[in-house]
Structure formats: structure tokens, C-alpha cells
């Protein structure tokens, strides 16, 4: 069985705010609903600036994904 690589969420995001986070996550979840690859890698390696409310929302998202069939 071929296991494709996980989707890189937030890859290349330099400035993370709530609008960027919602845009990227909405785009990912709309695409992933119809695919078998339900793995996500949250890539913050290029992020330089983050709003505190975006961090809180990202933590809530990670916690909610923990209870879904999506591998983090």
C-alpha cells in the first residue's frame, strides 16, 4: 500500500495571524475531505511573526485534530 507524504499545513507562512490560519486550514480541510491521505504536518519552520490569538487558535485546532482520524 502506497503511503503518500503528509500535507504541509502553513508551509511558507511568514506572518501567522487568525486570517491566515483560517484561510490555510479551510483550504486544507476542503481539499482533504475527499482524499485518503488524512495526515497533516504543521510546518512553522519559516514563520517569523505570530499573533498570540493565532497561537491559541492553532493549539485548539491541534487539540481537536487529536480526536479526529487525521494524523498530526
C-alpha positions as CSV (number, residue, x, y, z in Angstrom):
1,X,0.0,0.0,0.0
2,X,1.4,3.4,-1.0
3,X,1.6,5.9,1.8
4,X,1.9,9.4,0.4
5,X,3.6,12.1,2.3
6,X,1.6,14.3,4.7
7,X,0.1,17.6,3.7
8,X,2.3,20.5,4.9
9,X,-0.1,22.9,6.6
10,X,1.1,26.6,7.0
11,X,4.3,25.9,4.9
12,X,5.9,29.1,3.8
13,X,3.8,31.3,6.1
14,X,5.9,34.2,7.3
15,X,3.3,36.1,9.3
16,X,0.7,34.0,11.2
17,X,-2.5,35.7,12.2
18,X,-6.0,34.5,12.6
19,X,-7.0,35.3,9.0
20,X,-4.0,33.4,7.5
21,X,-4.6,30.5,9.8
22,X,-8.3,30.2,8.9
23,X,-7.6,30.6,5.2
24,X,-4.9,27.8,5.2
25,X,-6.9,25.4,7.4
26,X,-10.1,25.9,5.4
27,X,-8.3,25.3,2.2
28,X,-6.7,22.1,3.6
29,X,-9.8,20.7,5.1
30,X,-11.9,21.4,1.9
31,X,-9.3,19.5,-0.1
32,X,-8.7,16.6,2.3
33,X,-12.4,15.6,2.7
34,X,-12.3,13.6,-0.5
35,X,-8.8,12.1,-0.3
36,X,-7.4,9.1,1.6
37,X,-4.3,10.9,2.8
38,X,-5.5,12.3,6.2
39,X,-2.1,13.2,7.5
40,X,-1.1,16.7,8.2
41,X,2.3,18.2,9.2
42,X,2.0,21.7,10.8
43,X,5.1,23.4,9.4
44,X,6.1,26.6,11.2
45,X,9.7,26.5,10.2
46,X,9.5,29.7,8.1
47,X,7.2,31.6,10.4
48,X,8.7,34.8,11.8
49,X,5.9,36.6,13.4
50,X,2.8,35.2,15.2
51,X,-0.1,36.9,16.8
52,X,-1.0,35.5,20.3
53,X,-4.6,34.8,19.4
54,X,-3.4,32.8,16.3
55,X,-1.3,30.6,18.6
56,X,-4.3,30.0,20.9
57,X,-6.5,29.1,17.9
58,X,-3.7,26.8,16.5
59,X,-3.5,25.0,19.8
60,X,-7.3,24.5,19.8
61,X,-7.1,23.2,16.3
62,X,-4.3,20.7,17.2
63,X,-6.3,19.5,20.2
64,X,-9.5,19.0,18.0
65,X,-7.4,17.1,15.4
66,X,-6.2,14.8,18.1
67,X,-9.7,13.3,18.4
68,X,-10.3,13.0,14.6
69,X,-9.0,10.3,12.2
70,X,-6.4,12.8,11.0
71,X,-2.8,12.1,11.9
72,X,-0.7,15.0,13.1
